[in-house]
Amino acid sequence: MIKTLALVLALALPFQAAAQNAAEDAKTAAEIAALIAPLPKLSLKQTDLALAPDLSSRMGMISSIATDPNGAVYLLQRGAGADPVIVVNRAGKLLHSWGRGLYTVPHAVKIDPNGDIWTTDSVSSVITKFSPAGEKLLEISVGGQPRPGKVSGTTDIAFGPNGRVFIADGYGNARIIEYTSGGKKVREWGAPGAGPGQFRIPHSLLIDSDNVMYVADRENGRIERFTLDGKFLGEWTGFGKPMTLAFTADNGILVATGYRNPPGKAPDWVAWVVKIDKATGKPLGYLEVGDDAHGMAALDGGILTGGETAKVSAAHWFRP
């Protein structure tokens, strides 16, 4: 009798989880619909980054995107047929690549003020710093994972003044950790929950010139703001599942948000980018991406998002 009951419960759990996820996605879809309904569409036209077909066909999901002032675009991708870090120019031509064998699940790529490249891994929870040429300069093993070997690690990186480095330890944990540029831990803050200074997957970080930190608190549907010492400054709510944040050249913030489609319905994810006023948090306009926007960066007055077309990896470029 006990064994039969245990078997019934074990069989029922996946269906319960699927139903819960479907309800969560429906709630997110309704919130995003309410968010964009009164907004104008951003005046941008999609002309994707022209990645070579033999490259894009070997790539997988583009998890993160970063751009540098010299015109290079860094794509962190998850396909086994290509290096995880792909560097191309604005014409989509491959410049160089690296990182094979260094990642379990690559998650974020960021460029620090000195031009060095930092990445996160959401399973190993290892932060790696590279030169622009791909030379490994530093490794930080964050640790403290509640479920080692599974997605329970770091999500993003941001940089403060004087070499301060901030890590979002978002999967499994709910904290922001500060390190020195040399990898020494300084402090951490945050806890699970929905209150001020709490998180349900802090998924993306930004720091502006006024040393205000913006955190995409994904599962709470909000953007929290902090000082660099962790003091809570306020929040902007109603953003669905904010996945990725990026600054624009005109003092705005881009927020990529979306949800998973029902099983069997393409694409797997649908996403939007919402531009907000950095001073007030007021939404100013939106862009419908059409598939995943887990990776996003501002570029030349436009927006780059990571996705795929007909199961082939693509970097969507929405230009003025």
HELIX and SHEET records of a PDB file:
HELIX    1   1 ILE A    2  ILE A   36  1                                  35    
HELIX    2   2 PRO A   53  SER A   56  1                                   4    
HELIX    3   3 PRO A  161  GLY A  163  5                                   3    
HELIX    4   4 ARG A  218  ASN A  220  5                                   3    
SHEET    1   A 4 LYS A  45  GLN A  46  0                                        
SHEET    2   A 4 VAL A 312  ARG A 319 -1                                        
SHEET    3   A 4 GLY A 302  THR A 309 -1                                        
SHEET    4   A 4 MET A 296  LEU A 299 -1                                        
SHEET    1   B 4 ILE A  62  THR A  67  0                                        
SHEET    2   B 4 VAL A  73  GLN A  77 -1                                        
SHEET    3   B 4 VAL A  85  VAL A  88 -1                                        
SHEET    4   B 4 LEU A  94  TRP A  98 -1                                        
SHEET    1   C 4 PRO A 106  ILE A 111  0                                        
SHEET    2   C 4 ILE A 117  ASP A 121 -1                                        
SHEET    3   C 4 VAL A 126  PHE A 130 -1                                        
SHEET    4   C 4 LYS A 136  SER A 141 -1                                        
SHEET    1   D 4 ASP A 156  PHE A 159  0                                        
SHEET    2   D 4 VAL A 165  ASP A 169 -1                                        
SHEET    3   D 4 ARG A 175  TYR A 179 -1                                        
SHEET    4   D 4 LYS A 185  TRP A 189 -1                                        
SHEET    1   E 2 ALA A 191  PRO A 192  0                                        
SHEET    2   E 2 GLN A 198  PHE A 199  1                                        
SHEET    1   F 4 PRO A 202  ILE A 207  0                                        
SHEET    2   F 4 MET A 213  ASP A 217 -1                                        
SHEET    3   F 4 ARG A 222  PHE A 226 -1                                        
SHEET    4   F 4 PHE A 232  THR A 237 -1                                        
SHEET    1   G 4 PRO A 242  PHE A 247  0                                        
SHEET    2   G 4 GLY A 252  ARG A 260 -1                                        
SHEET    3   G 4 TRP A 269  ASP A 277 -1                                        
SHEET    4   G 4 PRO A 283  GLU A 288 -1                                        
END                                                                             
